[in-house]
Every structure is written in structure tokens, then in C-alpha cells.
Amino acid sequence: MTDFDLSTIRNIGIMAHIDAGKTTTTERMLYYTGFLHKMGEVHDGNTFTDWMEQERERGITITSATVTCYWKRHQINIIDTPGHVDFTAEVERSLRILDGAIGIFCGVGGVEPQSETVWHQADRYKIPRLAFINKLDRVGSDFDHVVEMIQDRLTRYALPVQLPIGKEEKFLGIIDLISMQAYYYDQNTLGFTFRTESIPEDLLGQAEQARELLIECVSEFNDELLSLYIEGDEIPEELIRIAIRKGTIDNLFVPVLCGSSLKNIGVQLLIDAIISFLPSPLDMGSVTGYEKVTHEEIKVFPDPSEKFAALAFKVQIDKFVGKLIYIRVYSGSIKKGESFWNHTNDKRERVARILQMHSNKKNDIEELHAGDIGALVGPKFTITGDTITSPDLPLLLSKMNFPDAVISIAIEPKTKADLEVLTEALTRFEEEDPTFHVHQDSDTGQTLLSGMGELHLEIIIDRLMREFNVKPNVGKPQVAYKETITTTAVMEEQFVREVNGKGNFAGVKLRITPLRENQLRDEKRNLFENLIDSSIIPEEFWTAIEESVINALNDGPLINSTVERVKVSLIGGMFNPVESTEAAFRIATSMCVGKALREANPAIMEPIMLLTVITHEDFVGDVISDINSKRGKIDIIRIQNEHLQEIVAEVPMSELFGYATRVRSISQGRVVYTLEFKKYEIVPLAVQLNILKRIRGY
Ligand code: GDP
């Protein structure tokens, strides 16, 4: 393509609480941009983006499908972010590669817990955003209240650029505060056509006031606008748009829009706003990575003529095509048939095909340019989070941040034939999903699956049955415990043994100290320091000792789980120039770490979740006493709207199995809640004794 213009690309995500209308809105966008011919409805179970079977049944969007559509000579790549916290990895993955996002809020529910979580995740990545207040046709919807909630809980920089005309069943259209026109959508064409009129008399005063506020606020972002505003002169519409765009891209302003996707009101204006206010890859500028060996910073620019650099942000196994690797290209371009270098695993791979995804439909294309998003077919070894580049650009973009798995279940195949299929299927799932892990329990020989929550693992089991036709026996979900120490210990250990008439000797002295979580940086779980010099133990053995320390910390003294928040210092040792070997140092170190851990008052740590419950005021008391009885600590209780209250608490994961059923029965079904991993914490002694009894039998 020679007329490739980066400024016409928008890579955007849609973030929302479950049920706020993300799927319906995406659906409408695809319809109006001319891509879909028949509009799908969520309640009919035939929407386009929810293409996985279980997604249809559950009515939630699990995988982040990317969809490309075109509007007014712009290309919009929509990266679908999931609404359930069990899928945070998906959210993180998509946020990493977005340039902008739309937060969709329900006109009744307002800022619900998941929208708040995802919004703050997006804050971390400084993603420019629009807010779309949906469902204004619903009984109980309240535009002004939701705007206040957004300002209160998410950002004080949010201001309406539109106002609704009417509400609930009388929600008729939208006032655009920039053009000062009223938009009405023709329901006979499912909102495809619309007409503009002057603003209804009774809303004119309110609209003028809101426009004044908007202009005052955004005049900060454009000097020309500011002087016109101060002089009280006429302000051209285009100048207001330029100022809003500048404020939005700099993360200093969030335009608030409104509508009803289901009733086909306001979606085209939302697509216009994506183009007008959200950034193109050019606006986002360079991306910083680092040189593989020297770790020096390298900047890459969104320029198709530069060297190729991209990030693999998702891997999906497609039944027909095989492995699909979704990439975001940051600079240069890649063509079908070309090779790239994967610097994360040092492999060269070839691109057989390039696909642009239209949800579950795929279009073959010839090349991907800087700023673009697409899927590669052919590479075998590239996984989520890998940096891929031209062979002569030794660049690593920073890795994505994935939370720990907090629960696990044991599964067992029913037949020998099942075992093979199961192993293949689990390997695939592990490749696709960096928060899903499979390992063998060394004591029981069982296969353990671990992930982010009950729903996450339920879906994996579900997929085993549907896609691979295996139905394993499944155990009860278990919490993924970890271990740590509570006091400092110093330990000395020697290894002396004769093997085949030859002596083996090594001696090490270690000190282990407990660390607080905030003493660890860069995702490190433990620290190692070497305080000796080569006269005590020659340098050639140091690496073996450090590796042996790291390995030994994978096997805790209490329940064989991983040990974290420990600093191990090598403070002494002994060697013999003839008999000392690397193997002897490894064994001595491993024994020494094991003994030191037992000496340092080890403790079990459990995952603590942040639980957010919204329920009717009548049930708040019961929800709180249930949380208290589950070792939970209440953080905040606040009013959501007239009758609803929000309770935020920290509760151990182990107390939360089956919470969905319990909380629904407490609140007679009038509840929404979310769970999010917060931290690992040492369990109380009585709980520790119970865990030991259960796992160890004493
Ligand atoms: P998601 O979970 O955020 O993807 O939400 P969906 O798009 O699946 O919508 C959840 C439910 O709300 C479905 O039953 C939709 O039909 C309904 N819905 C979506 N948008 C609107 C709207 O604007 N008004 C009303 N009344 N219902 C809506």
C-alpha cells in the first residue's frame, strides 16, 4: 500500500462491567460501519463477537477478539477486552497494545466495580479514554448521576460533550454540545439513518450551560480557543474538537457521551468521537524498549520505513488455521513470506500468512505496518508477551505484567486414550493463556491446573469437553498457597561423600532473612546476595550455589509450595582444591536452604482477594456479617445510588469458594460482585494448623 496513512488508524479497546452493553455496542458499531449485514442481539445468542460457544451461553465475552472496521476513511481496530476479573490477564494484554479506549457505563448501574478496576488498570498505561453512558432507555437511568459517579470515582477530568433528550422510555435522541444540534435516530432502519434538528426549546438553557462549562474546561488545551473564549467571540466547532482531542490524548480530559445501543441511539456519534478524539499510533509517538544485551534504552517510532518491531499480545489456536499470533506492530512492517527474529527465545521464524481478524472471520492480507494489529500464521515458538523484530534489531519491549494464579484443581483422565488428548489440550491452553498453568503434584502424581479464579478453571474444563471431547474427573478447587519465613536463621552445611573412590566435598554457610513485600522489586520473589570472596569459595562455584538456592526455594518446608519474600545471603563456606565439585556445592546448598527454612519459623501464605459487592440496602447487614464470618476485613461501605450500597472488603480466597451461590441467596439475587487478586498474606496460626492437617495429615 502506498497511500498508507498512519493518522487514519485507531486501535481502541472497549472496557466495561459485565452487562453494561459492551457486546451490543460493538455489534452496533460493526453494523453501522457496514461490516455486518444482519444485526445480532445478545439475548438471541447470535452476536458476532461472542463467537465461542460457551460465550454465547454465558453471555459474556471471554477472549479478546480483534475486529477491524472502517468509518469515514479511517480504520478502527477494536480490541475486545473481557469484562470479568477472572480474566485480568486478557485485560492487561489488550491494554498494553491499545492507543485509546471507550469505557461503557450502564445508565442505571453507573460506575460498577469492574469498570472501576479496569479504568484504574488503564490509568497505569495512561490510555486516553472516552466514556459512553449507555442504556439511557432503561427505567431508573440517570445521566447526571452517572456523570457525577465518573467524576467522583474515576476522574475529575470527565465532562459531557453530549446531553440526552428525555430519559427512560422517553429517551428520544442526543444533543451534541459541539455542533449544538439534536440527533434523532430512525428506528425503521435500526438507527442506520438519523436526522438533525435544532435543540428542543425546553433543553436549550441546559445545553447552553453545559456547552459553556465544556468550552471553559477545554480552552486550557488550545490558546486560540482560550483567547476567543476570553474575548467572548464566536468559537468555531472545529477548534473545540481540536482542543478536546488534545486534552483527551494528554490524559487531561475525558469526553462523556451518551446513548442506548440496544435502541440504536447515539452509536454513530460514538464512532465519530473515536475518530475525532482518540489518538492514532502517530499521536502516541515512540515506544521504548531496551537493547537485549546492554539493556540500553532503544526508542522505536511508528514509521513503516523503519526496522520492524512488534509485540505478540495474544496466541489463539484456531481449529482450521492452527496457531494464530496476534501482534501489534510498533515500527516498520512485515510481509507475508518474510522472516522475523524472536528475541525473547532467540528463534528465527517465518510468516506464512497474515490475517486481519473480523471477530471469527479472517481476511488474508499481504502486510502489516507500524501501528497496525493483525494475526500471523506460521510461527511455532512465539508466545504471548514476546518481542519480534527484524533480525538486525536486538530489541526487547517490556514484558507484560500477569498476576499470580490463586486457585488450582486436580484432574484425572478417565481412560488411557483420554490422557494423550488431555496432555495435548492442556499444553495448548497453557500456550494461549499466560495465567493458566499445569503441573504435576510431586506427592500425589495428580495433574493440577491453576488459574485466576473458579470461573477461569471452569471454562478450561468446559473447553476440554467441547473442543477435545474429554471429560476428566475433576477435584474440588484448592487455594494456591505459598510459604515464607518469619525470623532470621543462619545455617552451615557440609557435603562429604566418597563416590567411586573419589572424595566429594563442599561447605556453605547461609543466612536467610524474611522480607516485606515492598522490599522486592521487578517482579522478584526472593533475593540472593553473595557476601564472600573467592578465597572462601572459588568463583567457579558461585553460579551453581545461586541456582541451587533458587531451586531449593521452590520446595517449602511445610507443604512443598513455593517460598517467597526471603533474602538468602551466602556468608561463608569451605572448599577443597581437589575434592570440591559443582555437584557437591549444589547438594550442600540445597540441604542448607532446607534446614535454614525449617529453622526460620516458616509460615503458610494465602491469596487475599478484593471483594466488591453491590446490593440493595436491605441486604447490606447480612452481606457484611457473612464477610466478617469469613475472616474478611471491610474496607469501605459507600452509597451507590438511592437504594444500592457498595461494600469493599479483603477476604481470603479459601473462604470464597461457592460465593456466587451464597451471596445470591443472602441478597435474594439482587447483587453484583467482583473478585480481584490483592496480595498474599500469612494465614493465622489456627488456619495454618488446619491446612497442615488436611495436606500433611498432622
Ligand atoms: P456486555 O456484558 O457488556 O457485553 O453487555 P451486553 O451487550 O451483552 O448487554 C447486556 C444486556 O443488556 C443484554 O441483554 C443487552 O440486550 C442489554 N443492553 C445492552 N445495551 C442496552 C441498552 O442500551 N438498553 C437496554 N435497555 N438494554 C441494553
Residues whose N, C-alpha, C, O or C-beta is under 5 A from the ligand:
A	BS01	GDP	A16 H17 I18 D19 A20 G21 K22 T23 T24 T25 V42 H43 G59 N134 K135 L136 D137 R138 G259 S260 S261 L262 K263
